[in-house]
Amino acid sequence: MSQATQILTDLQPKDAVENFHGNIIVYLDWDYHRFLCSALAFPLPPAMPFEALLKEVIPNMYSAHPDFSKIDWANVKWTLDGVEDFVPDPAKNLKDNGFGHKSLLQFATPGLDGVGGTFN
């Protein structure tokens, strides 16, 4: 084995689940709202109820956006890890809703396209 191959073999990712003390990384992204330029990453416990994500984490990060107060949560379109039409169960925890380490949860809010329709 060459030295370069050995170095590559020895490398371990810093974002492995074992490095997050029982938490998983969950990325959140609000479609058509680039007020924040990209998905946001959160270390969250897999046992966290989805309802807590919905009522605590999401508002804490996105409520400053002018569209946030206009969201009709009953009509939000959810996508989890590329699976469209994901229907989360608010009473179930993240793990039981299908979240894994480095999952991406996207949410689209029909009729809301950012400040003045600018996708910001």
N, CA, C and O atoms as a printed pandas DataFrame, in Angstrom:
     atom_number atom_name residue_name chain_id  residue_number  x_coord  y_coord  z_coord
0              1         N          MET        A               1    0.850   -1.168    0.000
1              2        CA          MET        A               1    0.000    0.000    0.000
2              3         C          MET        A               1    0.900    1.236    0.000
3              4         O          MET        A               1    1.851    1.326    0.775
4              5         N          SER        A               2    0.584    2.182   -0.877
5              6        CA          SER        A               2    1.384    3.405   -0.940
6              7         C          SER        A               2    1.087    4.303    0.258
7              8         O          SER        A               2    0.078    4.138    0.945
8              9         N          GLN        A               3    1.975    5.242    0.489
9             10        CA          GLN        A               3    1.783    6.175    1.602
10            11         C          GLN        A               3    0.506    6.996    1.397
11            12         O          GLN        A               3   -0.230    7.239    2.353
12            13         N          ALA        A               4    0.239    7.425    0.160
13            14        CA          ALA        A               4   -0.969    8.208   -0.124
14            15         C          ALA        A               4   -2.224    7.393    0.159
15            16         O          ALA        A               4   -3.189    7.904    0.728
16            17         N          THR        A               5   -2.208    6.117   -0.240
17            18        CA          THR        A               5   -3.353    5.244    0.020
18            19         C          THR        A               5   -3.549    5.060    1.515
19            20         O          THR        A               5   -4.681    5.065    1.998
20            21         N          GLN        A               6   -2.458    4.898    2.253
21            22        CA          GLN        A               6   -2.546    4.732    3.703
22            23         C          GLN        A               6   -3.140    5.979    4.360
23            24         O          GLN        A               6   -3.967    5.870    5.265
24            25         N          ILE        A               7   -2.726    7.150    3.910
25            26        CA          ILE        A               7   -3.260    8.400    4.470
26            27         C          ILE        A               7   -4.760    8.480    4.228
27            28         O          ILE        A               7   -5.518    8.819    5.136
28            29         N          LEU        A               8   -5.190    8.172    3.011
29            30        CA          LEU        A               8   -6.622    8.212    2.702
30            31         C          LEU        A               8   -7.397    7.182    3.504
31            32         O          LEU        A               8   -8.529    7.438    3.914
32            33         N          THR        A               9   -6.806    6.032    3.729
33            34        CA          THR        A               9   -7.455    4.981    4.514
34            35         C          THR        A               9   -7.604    5.402    5.968
35            36         O          THR        A               9   -8.590    5.052    6.616
36            37         N          ASP        A              10   -6.645    6.141    6.480
37            38        CA          ASP        A              10   -6.658    6.555    7.883
38            39         C          ASP        A              10   -7.592    7.732    8.162
39            40         O          ASP        A              10   -7.940    7.979    9.317
40            41         N          LEU        A              11   -7.995    8.446    7.140
41            42        CA          LEU        A              11   -8.861    9.611    7.348
42            43         C          LEU        A              11  -10.242    9.184    7.836
43            44         O          LEU        A              11  -10.847    8.257    7.298
44            45         N          GLN        A              12  -10.714    9.860    8.836
45            46        CA          GLN        A              12  -12.054    9.611    9.355
46            47         C          GLN        A              12  -12.843   10.915    9.261
47            48         O          GLN        A              12  -12.318   11.974    9.602
48            49         N          PRO        A              13  -14.086   10.855    8.807
49            50        CA          PRO        A              13  -14.860   12.093    8.700
50            51         C          PRO        A              13  -15.126   12.710   10.071
51            52         O          PRO        A              13  -15.440   12.005   11.030
52            53         N          LYS        A              14  -14.998   14.012   10.149
53            54        CA          LYS        A              14  -15.232   14.722   11.414
54            55         C          LYS        A              14  -16.717   14.829   11.731
55            56         O          LYS        A              14  -17.094   15.071   12.878
56            57         N          ASP        A              15  -17.570   14.649   10.709
57            58        CA          ASP        A              15  -19.004   14.783   10.952
58            59         C          ASP        A              15  -19.716   13.432   11.102
59            60         O          ASP        A              15  -20.924   13.338   10.886
60            61         N          ALA        A              16  -18.973   12.403   11.468
61            62        CA          ALA        A              16  -19.580   11.088   11.718
62            63         C          ALA        A              16  -20.517   11.184   12.921
63            64         O          ALA        A              16  -20.276   11.962   13.845
64            65         N          VAL        A              17  -21.566   10.403   12.904
65            66        CA          VAL        A              17  -22.575   10.445   13.970
66            67         C          VAL        A              17  -21.960   10.220   15.349
67            68         O          VAL        A              17  -22.450   10.761   16.340
68            69         N          GLU        A              18  -20.902    9.436   15.419
69            70        CA          GLU        A              18  -20.250    9.147   16.698
70            71         C          GLU        A              18  -19.666   10.398   17.352
71            72         O          GLU        A              18  -19.406   10.406   18.556
72            73         N          ASN        A              19  -19.463   11.440   16.575
73            74        CA          ASN        A              19  -18.853   12.667   17.081
74            75         C          ASN        A              19  -19.860   13.687   17.605
75            76         O          ASN        A              19  -19.482   14.810   17.939
76            77         N          PHE        A              20  -21.131   13.312   17.681
77            78        CA          PHE        A              20  -22.162   14.281   18.066
78            79         C          PHE        A              20  -22.892   13.908   19.348
79            80         O          PHE        A              20  -24.009   14.370   19.583
80            81         N          HIS        A              21  -22.276   13.082   20.172
81            82        CA          HIS        A              21  -22.759   12.802   21.528
82            83         C          HIS        A              21  -24.230   12.378   21.569
83            84         O          HIS        A              21  -24.995   12.851   22.409
84            85         N          GLY        A              22  -24.613   11.493   20.664
85            86        CA          GLY        A              22  -25.978   10.982   20.643
86            87         C          GLY        A              22  -26.927   11.771   19.759
87            88         O          GLY        A              22  -28.060   11.344   19.540
88            89         N          ASN        A              23  -26.493   12.897   19.255
89            90        CA          ASN        A              23  -27.335   13.700   18.364
90            91         C          ASN        A              23  -27.118   13.286   16.914
91            92         O          ASN        A              23  -26.139   12.620   16.579
92            93         N          ILE        A              24  -28.047   13.693   16.072
93            94        CA          ILE        A              24  -27.905   13.556   14.628
94            95         C          ILE        A              24  -27.904   14.969   14.043
95            96         O          ILE        A              24  -28.501   15.883   14.612
96            97         N          ILE        A              25  -27.245   15.137   12.926
97            98        CA          ILE        A              25  -27.290   16.424   12.243
98            99         C          ILE        A              25  -28.520   16.415   11.346
99           100         O          ILE        A              25  -28.730   15.487   10.566
100          101         N          VAL        A              26  -29.328   17.464   11.469
101          102        CA          VAL        A              26  -30.499   17.646   10.618
102          103         C          VAL        A              26  -30.336   18.991    9.917
103          104         O          VAL        A              26  -30.120   20.021   10.556
104          105         N          TYR        A              27  -30.443   18.957    8.596
105          106        CA          TYR        A              27  -30.391   20.179    7.801
106          107         C          TYR        A              27  -31.819   20.627    7.515
107          108         O          TYR        A              27  -32.667   19.813    7.150
108          109         N          LEU        A              28  -32.085   21.925    7.683
109          110        CA          LEU        A              28  -33.396   22.506    7.391
110          111         C          LEU        A              28  -33.251   23.511    6.261
111          112         O          LEU        A              28  -32.310   24.304    6.237
112          113         N          ASP        A              29  -34.194   23.469    5.322
113          114        CA          ASP        A              29  -34.162   24.399    4.201
114          115         C          ASP        A              29  -35.580   24.819    3.847
115          116         O          ASP        A              29  -36.444   23.978    3.603
116          117         N          TRP        A              30  -35.812   26.127    3.822
117          118        CA          TRP        A              30  -37.111   26.691    3.451
118          119         C          TRP        A              30  -37.046   27.049    1.975
119          120         O          TRP        A              30  -36.378   28.009    1.593
120          121         N          ASP        A              31  -37.736   26.281    1.150
121          122        CA          ASP        A              31  -37.711   26.489   -0.297
122          123         C          ASP        A              31  -38.178   27.894   -0.665
123          124         O          ASP        A              31  -39.105   28.437   -0.064
124          125         N          TYR        A              32  -37.521   28.464   -1.657
125          126        CA          TYR        A              32  -37.840   29.778   -2.217
126          127         C          TYR        A              32  -37.652   30.915   -1.220
127          128         O          TYR        A              32  -38.226   31.992   -1.385
128          129         N          HIS        A              33  -36.862   30.680   -0.202
129          130        CA          HIS        A              33  -36.570   31.708    0.790
130          131         C          HIS        A              33  -35.064   31.709    1.056
131          132         O          HIS        A              33  -34.573   30.955    1.896
132          133         N          ARG        A              34  -34.349   32.552    0.343
133          134        CA          ARG        A              34  -32.893   32.618    0.462
134          135         C          ARG        A              34  -32.452   33.747    1.384
135          136         O          ARG        A              34  -31.307   34.197    1.332
136          137         N          PHE        A              35  -33.376   34.198    2.228
137          138        CA          PHE        A              35  -33.044   35.172    3.276
138          139         C          PHE        A              35  -31.817   34.651    4.027
139          140         O          PHE        A              35  -30.893   35.404    4.338
140          141         N          LEU        A              36  -31.831   33.361    4.308
141          142        CA          LEU        A              36  -30.656   32.631    4.781
142          143         C          LEU        A              36  -30.205   31.817    3.578
143          144         O          LEU        A              36  -31.007   31.091    2.990
144          145         N          CYS        A              37  -28.962   31.923    3.209
145          146        CA          CYS        A              37  -28.510   31.495    1.883
146          147         C          CYS        A              37  -28.544   29.995    1.610
147          148         O          CYS        A              37  -28.498   29.585    0.450
148          149         N          SER        A              38  -28.622   29.177    2.639
149          150        CA          SER        A              38  -28.571   27.738    2.397
150          151         C          SER        A              38  -29.265   27.003    3.536
151          152         O          SER        A              38  -29.757   27.612    4.486
152          153         N          ALA        A              39  -29.291   25.700    3.417
153          154        CA          ALA        A              39  -29.844   24.889    4.508
154          155         C          ALA        A              39  -29.029   25.135    5.778
155          156         O          ALA        A              39  -27.824   25.379    5.723
156          157         N          LEU        A              40  -29.704   25.067    6.904
157          158        CA          LEU        A              40  -29.065   25.259    8.208
158          159         C          LEU        A              40  -28.897   23.907    8.877
159          160         O          LEU        A              40  -29.768   23.045    8.758
160          161         N          ALA        A              41  -27.801   23.711    9.572
161          162        CA          ALA        A              41  -27.504   22.430   10.223
162          163         C          ALA        A              41  -27.713   22.534   11.728
163          164         O          ALA        A              41  -27.310   23.508   12.363
164          165         N          PHE        A              42  -28.357   21.502   12.286
165          166        CA          PHE        A              42  -28.640   21.453   13.718
166          167         C          PHE        A              42  -28.296   20.084   14.281
167          168         O          PHE        A              42  -28.686   19.071   13.700
168          169         N          PRO        A              43  -27.578   20.025   15.391
169          170        CA          PRO        A              43  -27.409   18.743   16.087
170          171         C          PRO        A              43  -28.627   18.540   16.994
171          172         O          PRO        A              43  -28.826   19.281   17.956
172          173         N          LEU        A              44  -29.428   17.541   16.679
173          174        CA          LEU        A              44  -30.677   17.313   17.409
174          175         C          LEU        A              44  -30.746   15.880   17.916
175          176         O          LEU        A              44  -30.209   14.972   17.282
176          177         N          PRO        A              45  -31.401   15.671   19.051
177          178        CA          PRO        A              45  -31.560   14.298   19.534
178          179         C          PRO        A              45  -32.574   13.542   18.678
179          180         O          PRO        A              45  -33.628   14.090   18.355
180          181         N          PRO        A              46  -32.283   12.311   18.307
181          182        CA          PRO        A              46  -33.229   11.528   17.513
182          183         C          PRO        A              46  -34.565   11.332   18.228
183          184         O          PRO        A              46  -35.583   11.077   17.585
184          185         N          ALA        A              47  -34.561   11.451   19.557
185          186        CA          ALA        A              47  -35.794   11.283   20.335
186          187         C          ALA        A              47  -36.634   12.556   20.397
187          188         O          ALA        A              47  -37.711   12.550   20.994
188          189         N          MET        A              48  -36.165   13.643   19.793
189          190        CA          MET        A              48  -36.939   14.891   19.790
190          191         C          MET        A              48  -38.225   14.694   18.996
191          192         O          MET        A              48  -38.174   14.225   17.859
192          193         N          PRO        A              49  -39.377   15.042   19.569
193          194        CA          PRO        A              49  -40.619   14.957   18.793
194          195         C          PRO        A              49  -40.581   15.931   17.612
195          196         O          PRO        A              49  -40.022   17.024   17.715
196          197         N          PHE        A              50  -41.171   15.529   16.510
197          198        CA          PHE        A              50  -41.226   16.425   15.353
198          199         C          PHE        A              50  -41.916   17.730   15.736
199          200         O          PHE        A              50  -41.557   18.796   15.238
200          201         N          GLU        A              51  -42.903   17.644   16.619
201          202        CA          GLU        A              51  -43.621   18.842   17.052
202          203         C          GLU        A              51  -42.665   19.868   17.677
203          204         O          GLU        A              51  -42.850   21.070   17.492
204          205         N          ALA        A              52  -41.666   19.414   18.400
205          206        CA          ALA        A              52  -40.680   20.332   18.986
206          207         C          ALA        A              52  -39.848   20.996   17.893
207          208         O          ALA        A              52  -39.523   22.179   17.991
208          209         N          LEU        A              53  -39.506   20.244   16.864
209          210        CA          LEU        A              53  -38.797   20.829   15.727
210          211         C          LEU        A              53  -39.656   21.917   15.095
211          212         O          LEU        A              53  -39.175   23.001   14.765
212          213         N          LEU        A              54  -40.927   21.605   14.936
213          214        CA          LEU        A              54  -41.872   22.519   14.302
214          215         C          LEU        A              54  -42.137   23.767   15.142
215          216         O          LEU        A              54  -42.226   24.867   14.598
216          217         N          LYS        A              55  -42.262   23.611   16.441
217          218        CA          LYS        A              55  -42.667   24.727   17.302
218          219         C          LYS        A              55  -41.511   25.456   17.982
219          220         O          LYS        A              55  -41.689   26.567   18.480
220          221         N          GLU        A              56  -40.332   24.842   18.006
221          222        CA          GLU        A              56  -39.205   25.469   18.691
222          223         C          GLU        A              56  -38.037   25.775   17.751
223          224         O          GLU        A              56  -37.590   26.919   17.665
224          225         N          VAL        A              57  -37.553   24.769   17.058
225          226        CA          VAL        A              57  -36.351   24.952   16.239
226          227         C          VAL        A              57  -36.636   25.828   15.021
227          228         O          VAL        A              57  -35.940   26.816   14.788
228          229         N          ILE        A              58  -37.652   25.468   14.250
229          230        CA          ILE        A              58  -37.945   26.214   13.020
230          231         C          ILE        A              58  -38.270   27.680   13.320
231          232         O          ILE        A              58  -37.693   28.561   12.682
232          233         N          PRO        A              59  -39.172   27.979   14.265
233          234        CA          PRO        A              59  -39.433   29.402   14.548
234          235         C          PRO        A              59  -38.199   30.146   15.061
235          236         O          PRO        A              59  -37.995   31.315   14.735
236          237         N          ASN        A              60  -37.394   29.479   15.849
237          238        CA          ASN        A              60  -36.201   30.132   16.382
238          239         C          ASN        A              60  -35.271   30.599   15.265
239          240         O          ASN        A              60  -34.596   31.619   15.407
240          241         N          MET        A              61  -35.232   29.868   14.169
241          242        CA          MET        A              61  -34.310   30.207   13.086
242          243         C          MET        A              61  -34.941   31.046   11.978
243          244         O          MET        A              61  -34.245   31.831   11.335
244          245         N          TYR        A              62  -36.233   30.898   11.742
245          246        CA          TYR        A              62  -36.835   31.528   10.576
246          247         C          TYR        A              62  -37.844   32.635   10.887
247          248         O          TYR        A              62  -38.301   33.304    9.960
248          249         N          SER        A              63  -38.205   32.851   12.133
249          250        CA          SER        A              63  -39.286   33.791   12.447
250          251         C          SER        A              63  -38.963   35.246   12.106
251          252         O          SER        A              63  -39.881   36.060   12.014
252          253         N          ALA        A              64  -37.712   35.593   11.921
253          254        CA          ALA        A              64  -37.364   36.966   11.538
254          255         C          ALA        A              64  -37.760   37.281   10.098
255          256         O          ALA        A              64  -37.845   38.447    9.713
256          257         N          HIS        A              65  -37.999   36.241    9.307
257          258        CA          HIS        A              65  -38.381   36.466    7.912
258          259         C          HIS        A              65  -39.812   36.992    7.850
259          260         O          HIS        A              65  -40.681   36.470    8.549
260          261         N          PRO        A              66  -40.082   38.017    7.030
261          262        CA          PRO        A              66  -41.432   38.587    6.955
262          263         C          PRO        A              66  -42.517   37.592    6.534
263          264         O          PRO        A              66  -43.680   37.778    6.894
264          265         N          ASP        A              67  -42.172   36.552    5.790
265          266        CA          ASP        A              67  -43.169   35.557    5.368
266          267         C          ASP        A              67  -43.519   34.566    6.472
267          268         O          ASP        A              67  -44.548   33.894    6.388
268          269         N          PHE        A              68  -42.689   34.462    7.496
269          270        CA          PHE        A              68  -42.877   33.393    8.477
270          271         C          PHE        A              68  -44.253   33.439    9.132
271          272         O          PHE        A              68  -44.890   32.399    9.298
272          273         N          SER        A              69  -44.714   34.609    9.499
273          274        CA          SER        A              69  -46.012   34.723   10.175
274          275         C          SER        A              69  -47.178   34.406    9.245
275          276         O          SER        A              69  -48.304   34.224    9.708
276          277         N          LYS        A              70  -46.925   34.340    7.952
277          278        CA          LYS        A              70  -47.974   34.056    6.963
278          279         C          LYS        A              70  -48.068   32.573    6.602
279          280         O          LYS        A              70  -48.931   32.183    5.816
280          281         N          ILE        A              71  -47.199   31.754    7.162
281          282        CA          ILE        A              71  -47.188   30.332    6.792
282          283         C          ILE        A              71  -48.481   29.659    7.233
283          284         O          ILE        A              71  -48.907   29.784    8.382
284          285         N          ASP        A              72  -49.090   28.947    6.302
285          286        CA          ASP        A              72  -50.240   28.089    6.599
286          287         C          ASP        A              72  -49.667   26.687    6.793
287          288         O          ASP        A              72  -49.469   25.946    5.830
288          289         N          TRP        A              73  -49.406   26.337    8.047
289          290        CA          TRP        A              73  -48.705   25.085    8.345
290          291         C          TRP        A              73  -49.470   23.855    7.876
291          292         O          TRP        A              73  -48.863   22.814    7.624
292          293         N          ALA        A              74  -50.780   23.954    7.756
293          294        CA          ALA        A              74  -51.571   22.810    7.279
294          295         C          ALA        A              74  -51.297   22.519    5.806
295          296         O          ALA        A              74  -51.561   21.413    5.334
296          297         N          ASN        A              75  -50.770   23.504    5.077
297          298        CA          ASN        A              75  -50.514   23.319    3.648
298          299         C          ASN        A              75  -49.039   23.281    3.282
299          300         O          ASN        A              75  -48.695   23.306    2.100
300          301         N          VAL        A              76  -48.170   23.221    4.272
301          302        CA          VAL        A              76  -46.737   23.124    3.990
302          303         C          VAL        A              76  -46.457   21.793    3.294
303          304         O          VAL        A              76  -47.007   20.755    3.665
304          305         N          LYS        A              77  -45.605   21.841    2.291
305          306        CA          LYS        A              77  -45.161   20.639    1.571
306          307         C          LYS        A              77  -43.777   20.277    2.096
307          308         O          LYS        A              77  -42.840   21.071    2.017
308          309         N          TRP        A              78  -43.667   19.073    2.628
309          310        CA          TRP        A              78  -42.417   18.616    3.238
310          311         C          TRP        A              78  -41.701   17.646    2.309
311          312         O          TRP        A              78  -42.338   16.850    1.618
312          313         N          THR        A              79  -40.379   17.717    2.297
313          314        CA          THR        A              79  -39.532   16.760    1.586
314          315         C          THR        A              79  -38.434   16.335    2.555
315          316         O          THR        A              79  -37.722   17.178    3.101
316          317         N          LEU        A              80  -38.298   15.038    2.765
317          318        CA          LEU        A              80  -37.251   14.515    3.645
318          319         C          LEU        A              80  -36.302   13.659    2.826
319          320         O          LEU        A              80  -36.703   12.649    2.247
320          321         N          ASP        A              81  -35.059   14.062    2.781
321          322        CA          ASP        A              81  -34.017   13.326    2.060
322          323         C          ASP        A              81  -34.421   13.015    0.621
323          324         O          ASP        A              81  -34.185   11.915    0.122
324          325         N          GLY        A              82  -35.034   13.999   -0.037
325          326        CA          GLY        A              82  -35.413   13.858   -1.434
326          327         C          GLY        A              82  -36.752   13.198   -1.673
327          328         O          GLY        A              82  -37.217   13.147   -2.812
328          329         N          VAL        A              83  -37.389   12.689   -0.623
329          330        CA          VAL        A              83  -38.701   12.051   -0.766
330          331         C          VAL        A              83  -39.766   13.130   -0.620
331          332         O          VAL        A              83  -40.005   13.644    0.473
332          333         N          GLU        A              84  -40.399   13.462   -1.739
333          334        CA          GLU        A              84  -41.433   14.481   -1.719
334          335         C          GLU        A              84  -42.702   13.933   -1.080
335          336         O          GLU        A              84  -42.879   12.722   -0.951
336          337         N          ASP        A              85  -43.566   14.836   -0.690
337          338        CA          ASP        A              85  -44.836   14.480   -0.047
338          339         C          ASP        A              85  -44.629   13.716    1.252
339          340         O          ASP        A              85  -45.463   12.895    1.635
340          341         N          PHE        A              86  -43.520   13.985    1.926
341          342        CA          PHE        A              86  -43.288   13.436    3.255
342          343         C          PHE        A              86  -44.337   14.031    4.188
343          344         O          PHE        A              86  -44.549   15.243    4.201
344          345         N          VAL        A              87  -44.985   13.178    4.962
345          346        CA          VAL        A              87  -45.999   13.632    5.920
346          347         C          VAL        A              87  -45.504   13.291    7.318
347          348         O          VAL        A              87  -45.625   12.147    7.758
348          349         N          PRO        A              88  -44.946   14.275    8.019
349          350        CA          PRO        A              88  -44.434   14.001    9.365
350          351         C          PRO        A              88  -45.564   13.802   10.359
351          352         O          PRO        A              88  -46.632   14.402   10.239
352          353         N          ASP        A              89  -45.313   12.962   11.328
353          354        CA          ASP        A              89  -46.246   12.773   12.440
354          355         C          ASP        A              89  -45.707   13.602   13.596
355          356         O          ASP        A              89  -44.667   13.259   14.160
356          357         N          PRO        A              90  -46.392   14.695   13.968
357          358        CA          PRO        A              90  -45.884   15.577   15.018
358          359         C          PRO        A              90  -45.648   14.876   16.353
359          360         O          PRO        A              90  -44.787   15.297   17.125
360          361         N          ALA        A              91  -46.397   13.819   16.632
361          362        CA          ALA        A              91  -46.265   13.119   17.912
362          363         C          ALA        A              91  -45.073   12.170   17.939
363          364         O          ALA        A              91  -44.588   11.816   19.014
364          365         N          LYS        A              92  -44.599   11.758   16.771
365          366        CA          LYS        A              92  -43.462   10.836   16.709
366          367         C          LYS        A              92  -42.156   11.607   16.764
367          368         O          LYS        A              92  -42.085   12.783   16.406
368          369         N          ASN        A              93  -41.120   10.908   17.226
369          370        CA          ASN        A              93  -39.814   11.557   17.288
370          371         C          ASN        A              93  -39.156   11.566   15.907
371          372         O          ASN        A              93  -39.662   10.970   14.956
372          373         N          LEU        A              94  -38.034   12.246   15.821
373          374        CA          LEU        A              94  -37.354   12.371   14.534
374          375         C          LEU        A              94  -36.988   11.012   13.956
375          376         O          LEU        A              94  -37.206   10.756   12.771
376          377         N          LYS        A              95  -36.434   10.146   14.786
377          378        CA          LYS        A              95  -36.039    8.814   14.307
378          379         C          LYS        A              95  -37.235    8.056   13.748
379          380         O          LYS        A              95  -37.154    7.477   12.665
380          381         N          ASP        A              96  -38.340    8.055   14.480
381          382        CA          ASP        A              96  -39.530    7.325   14.031
382          383         C          ASP        A              96  -40.192    7.971   12.820
383          384         O          ASP        A              96  -40.979    7.327   12.127
384          385         N          ASN        A              97  -39.880    9.230   12.561
385          386        CA          ASN        A              97  -40.365    9.904   11.357
386          387         C          ASN        A              97  -39.437    9.658   10.169
387          388         O          ASN        A              97  -39.709   10.131    9.065
388          389         N          GLY        A              98  -38.344    8.922   10.385
389          390        CA          GLY        A              98  -37.449    8.571    9.290
390          391         C          GLY        A              98  -36.197    9.416    9.163
391          392         O          GLY        A              98  -35.459    9.284    8.186
392          393         N          PHE        A              99  -35.943   10.286   10.136
393          394        CA          PHE        A              99  -34.738   11.105   10.096
394          395         C          PHE        A              99  -33.528   10.259   10.460
395          396         O          PHE        A              99  -33.590    9.402   11.342
396          397         N          GLY        A             100  -32.440   10.515    9.772
397          398        CA          GLY        A             100  -31.171    9.890   10.089
398          399         C          GLY        A             100  -30.106   10.960   10.207
399          400         O          GLY        A             100  -30.394   12.152   10.101
400          401         N          HIS        A             101  -28.876   10.530   10.427
401          402        CA          HIS        A             101  -27.767   11.478   10.526
402          403         C          HIS        A             101  -27.559   12.160    9.180
403          404         O          HIS        A             101  -27.414   11.496    8.154
404          405         N          LYS        A             102  -27.545   13.473    9.191
405          406        CA          LYS        A             102  -27.374   14.333    8.026
406          407         C          LYS        A             102  -28.596   14.328    7.106
407          408         O          LYS        A             102  -28.465   14.507    5.895
408          409         N          SER        A             103  -29.781   14.123    7.683
409          410        CA          SER        A             103  -31.012   14.234    6.899
410          411         C          SER        A             103  -31.251   15.687    6.510
411          412         O          SER        A             103  -30.889   16.612    7.236
412          413         N          LEU        A             104  -31.868   15.863    5.346
413          414        CA          LEU        A             104  -32.264   17.184    4.867
414          415         C          LEU        A             104  -33.781   17.254    4.853
415          416         O          LEU        A             104  -34.440   16.494    4.143
416          417         N          LEU        A             105  -34.335   18.174    5.644
417          418        CA          LEU        A             105  -35.772   18.433    5.653
418          419         C          LEU        A             105  -36.003   19.765    4.954
419          420         O          LEU        A             105  -35.539   20.810    5.408
420          421         N          GLN        A             106  -36.727   19.709    3.844
421          422        CA          GLN        A             106  -37.087   20.917    3.114
422          423         C          GLN        A             106  -38.569   21.170    3.323
423          424         O          GLN        A             106  -39.366   20.235    3.408
424          425         N          PHE        A             107  -38.929   22.443    3.406
425          426        CA          PHE        A             107  -40.350   22.750    3.468
426          427         C          PHE        A             107  -40.671   23.878    2.503
427          428         O          PHE        A             107  -39.963   24.882    2.423
428          429         N          ALA        A             108  -41.760   23.680    1.772
429          430        CA          ALA        A             108  -42.232   24.666    0.806
430          431         C          ALA        A             108  -43.550   25.220    1.320
431          432         O          ALA        A             108  -44.384   24.490    1.855
432          433         N          THR        A             109  -43.720   26.515    1.149
433          434        CA          THR        A             109  -44.902   27.203    1.648
434          435         C          THR        A             109  -45.643   27.802    0.457
435          436         O          THR        A             109  -45.327   28.910    0.022
436          437         N          PRO        A             110  -46.631   27.071   -0.073
437          438        CA          PRO        A             110  -47.351   27.543   -1.259
438          439         C          PRO        A             110  -47.884   28.966   -1.085
439          440         O          PRO        A             110  -48.486   29.306   -0.066
440          441         N          GLY        A             111  -47.644   29.784   -2.110
441          442        CA          GLY        A             111  -48.112   31.164   -2.090
442          443         C          GLY        A             111  -47.137   32.144   -1.469
443          444         O          GLY        A             111  -47.346   33.356   -1.540
444          445         N          LEU        A             112  -46.082   31.640   -0.865
445          446        CA          LEU        A             112  -45.070   32.507   -0.268
446          447         C          LEU        A             112  -43.755   32.298   -1.010
447          448         O          LEU        A             112  -43.168   31.217   -0.960
448          449         N          ASP        A             113  -43.308   33.326   -1.686
449          450        CA          ASP        A             113  -42.100   33.234   -2.508
450          451         C          ASP        A             113  -41.047   34.251   -2.106
451          452         O          ASP        A             113  -40.353   34.807   -2.957
452          453         N          GLY        A             114  -40.930   34.492   -0.813
453          454        CA          GLY        A             114  -39.919   35.423   -0.331
454          455         C          GLY        A             114  -40.394   36.864   -0.367
455          456         O          GLY        A             114  -41.508   37.154   -0.804
456          457         N          VAL        A             115  -39.551   37.747    0.089
457          458        CA          VAL        A             115  -39.886   39.168    0.175
458          459         C          VAL        A             115  -40.218   39.705   -1.214
459          460         O          VAL        A             115  -39.353   39.747   -2.089
460          461         N          GLY        A             116  -41.462   40.113   -1.416
461          462        CA          GLY        A             116  -41.880   40.671   -2.701
462          463         C          GLY        A             116  -41.725   39.724   -3.864
463          464         O          GLY        A             116  -41.559   40.170   -4.999
464          465         N          GLY        A             117  -41.776   38.411   -3.616
465          466        CA          GLY        A             117  -41.637   37.422   -4.677
466          467         C          GLY        A             117  -40.221   37.265   -5.196
467          468         O          GLY        A             117  -40.020   36.754   -6.298
468          469         N          THR        A             118  -39.234   37.697   -4.418
469          470        CA          THR        A             118  -37.835   37.666   -4.862
470          471         C          THR        A             118  -37.100   36.383   -4.497
471          472         O          THR        A             118  -35.922   36.231   -4.823
472          473         N          PHE        A             119  -37.774   35.467   -3.831
473          474        CA          PHE        A             119  -37.160   34.225   -3.342
474          475         C          PHE        A             119  -36.114   34.493   -2.271
475          476         O          PHE        A             119  -35.230   33.667   -2.044
476          477         N          ASN        A             120  -36.206   35.631   -1.617
477          478        CA          ASN        A             120  -35.333   35.978   -0.495
478          479         C          ASN        A             120  -36.126   36.009    0.785
479          480         O          ASN        A             120  -35.571   36.282    1.849
